[in-house]
Amino acid sequence: MSDFLAALKVQRWDDHRYYHHSLVNQSLHFVSASSFLVAYVLAFSDPAMAALIGWLVAMTTRQAGHLFFEPRGYDQINQATDEYKEEIKVGYNIKRKLVLLAIWAASPLLLVLDPTLLGIFAPHADTTEFVRHVGELWLVVGLAGIAFRVLQLFILQDIQTGLVWATKIATDPFHDIKLYHRAPLQLMAGKRRGDEISESISETISEVIDEEAIEPIPVEASKPGV
């Protein structure tokens, strides 16, 4: 169990230091995490609505932060190229995210072509029923996306890495709220420059992760992304 928790710390630390420099991105992750917690609560009583909130609010704000606001140039803080960071990403890097988002965006077309989805649903009688069917379909897309990457990690790395990543994904909303709750206020105060972002990272990460317990990962020269 101690190895598992240590690996979870490493994945969280690498995710934060490599992929969350921008205060805009951090602020959007705070919004995303809050939305995911609402979806978690709703999942017990209304899974379709939970999936709609998870994808339309939580995932769009989260991925918008990565795609549009996170710097993609050379990382001066960690002395790493964007290509290197994309290559070592445990979960969904930008290329894999774009594939997943494309599947998500296109999946409602299946219900347009076949409202029963091969007999799984009763044909929708109105727009509300169609939207609920979309939500149920998106729930499957989300769970399948996690399961697919976990199986990939089982094969490409090891079982523990896959299980640790799945645990990280499930608990990210709680962790992100604790880590990034100050980001919106810092952003409104005009803190956008790199040195200010670096200071923000140092201040927030020290409260959540024991850096001394984590061995640094060596930064290699630029490699082609995967």
NORNOR-V172421 format. One record per pair of residues at least 4 apart in sequence whose C-alpha atoms are under 8 Angstrom apart, sorted by sequence separation. I is the first residue (numbers start at 1). GAP is how many residues later the second one is. D is the distance in whole Angstrom. If there is no record, write none. Layout:
i = <I/I>
gap = <GAP/GAP>
d = <D/D>
//
This chain:
i = <1/2/3/4/5/6/7/8/9/10/11/12/13/14/15/16/17/21/22/23/24/25/26/27/28/29/30/31/32/33/34/35/36/37/38/39/40/41/42/43/46/47/48/49/50/51/52/53/54/55/56/57/58/59/60/61/62/63/64/65/66/75/76/80/81/82/83/84/85/89/92/93/94/95/96/97/98/99/100/101/102/103/104/106/107/108/109/110/111/114/116/117/125/126/127/128/129/130/131/132/133/134/135/136/137/138/139/140/141/142/143/144/145/146/147/148/149/150/151/152/153/154/155/157/158/159/160/161/162/163/164/165/166/167/168/171/172/173/174/175/176/177/182/183/184/185/186/187/192/193/194/195/196/197/198/199/200/201/202/203/204/205/206/210/14/15/16/20/21/42/43/52/53/54/55/64/65/74/75/80/92/110/111/116/124/125/153/154/157/176/186/187/191/192/206/20/43/74/75/87/111/115/116/124/153/154/191/42/43/74/75/86/110/115/116/154/42/43/73/74/86/115/153/154/41/73/115/124/153/39/40/72/152/39/151/38/39/121/150/149/150/39/39/150/150/36/35/36/35/111/146/35/36/35/111/34/180/32/33/179/32/108/179/31/32/67/179/32/108/179/31/32/107/178/107/29/28/29/28/104/28/29/25/28/104/103/25/26/25/24/25/25/24/25/100/20/24/19/22/22/21/22/20/21/19/18/92/91/18/17/18/15/91/90/11/49/52/55/48/51/48/50/51/48/49/52/48/51/47/48/51/47/48/47/77/95/84/37/84/87/36/37/84/87/84/87/33/34/80/83/84/86/87/33/79/80/81/83/84/86/32/33/78/80/81/83/84/80/83/33/34/33/30/29/30/29/30/29/30/27/30/7/11/26/27/4/8/12/27/7/8/11/26/27/26/8/24/4/8/23/24/27/23/23/24/23/23/23/22/23/22/21/21/21/17/13/9/10/9/6/6>
gap = <4/4/4/4/4/4/4/4/4/4/4/4/4/4/4/4/4/4/4/4/4/4/4/4/4/4/4/4/4/4/4/4/4/4/4/4/4/4/4/4/4/4/4/4/4/4/4/4/4/4/4/4/4/4/4/4/4/4/4/4/4/4/4/4/4/4/4/4/4/4/4/4/4/4/4/4/4/4/4/4/4/4/4/4/4/4/4/4/4/4/4/4/4/4/4/4/4/4/4/4/4/4/4/4/4/4/4/4/4/4/4/4/4/4/4/4/4/4/4/4/4/4/4/4/4/4/4/4/4/4/4/4/4/4/4/4/4/4/4/4/4/4/4/4/4/4/4/4/4/4/4/4/4/4/4/4/4/4/4/4/4/4/4/4/5/5/5/5/5/5/5/5/5/5/5/5/5/5/5/5/5/5/5/5/5/5/5/5/5/5/5/5/5/5/5/6/6/6/6/6/6/6/6/6/6/6/6/7/7/7/7/7/7/7/7/7/8/8/8/8/8/8/8/8/9/9/9/9/9/10/10/10/10/11/11/12/12/12/12/13/13/14/15/15/16/17/18/18/19/19/20/22/22/23/23/24/24/25/25/25/26/26/26/27/27/27/28/29/29/29/30/30/30/30/31/32/33/33/34/34/36/36/37/37/37/38/39/39/40/41/41/44/45/45/45/46/46/47/47/48/49/49/50/50/51/57/57/58/60/61/67/74/74/75/79/83/83/83/84/84/85/85/85/86/86/86/87/87/88/88/88/89/91/92/121/131/135/136/136/136/137/137/137/137/138/138/139/139/139/139/139/139/139/140/140/140/140/140/140/140/141/141/141/141/141/141/141/142/142/143/143/144/146/147/147/148/150/151/151/153/153/154/154/154/154/156/156/156/156/157/157/157/157/157/158/159/159/160/160/160/160/160/161/163/163/164/168/169/170/174/175/176/177/180/184/196/200/204/205/207/208>
d = <6/6/6/6/6/6/6/6/6/6/6/6/6/6/6/5/7/7/6/6/6/6/6/6/6/6/6/6/6/6/7/6/6/6/6/6/7/8/5/4/6/6/6/6/6/6/6/5/5/5/6/6/6/6/6/6/7/6/6/5/5/5/7/6/6/6/6/6/6/6/5/6/6/7/6/6/6/6/6/6/6/6/8/8/8/7/6/6/4/7/6/6/6/6/6/6/6/6/6/6/6/6/6/7/6/6/6/6/6/6/6/6/6/6/6/6/6/6/6/6/5/5/8/7/7/6/6/6/6/6/6/6/6/6/6/6/6/6/7/6/6/5/6/6/6/6/7/5/7/6/6/6/6/6/6/6/6/6/6/7/7/6/7/7/8/7/8/6/8/6/8/8/6/6/6/7/6/7/5/7/5/7/7/4/5/8/6/5/8/8/6/7/6/6/7/6/8/6/6/8/6/7/5/5/7/8/7/7/5/5/7/6/7/7/5/7/5/8/7/6/7/5/6/6/8/6/7/8/5/8/7/6/8/4/7/8/7/8/5/8/7/6/6/7/7/7/7/6/7/8/7/7/6/5/8/8/7/7/7/6/4/6/7/7/7/8/8/6/8/7/7/6/8/8/8/7/5/5/6/7/8/7/7/6/7/8/8/8/4/7/6/6/6/6/7/8/8/8/7/5/7/7/7/7/7/8/8/7/7/8/7/8/7/7/8/7/5/8/6/5/7/8/7/8/6/7/4/6/8/5/5/7/7/7/8/8/8/7/7/8/6/8/7/7/6/5/7/7/6/6/6/6/6/4/7/7/8/6/7/7/8/7/8/8/6/6/7/8/5/6/7/6/6/7/5/8/6/7/6/7/8/8/7/6/8/7/6/7/5/7/7/8/6/5/8/8/8/7/7/6/8/8/7/8/7/6/8/6/7/6/6/6/7/7/8/7/7/6/7/8/8>
//
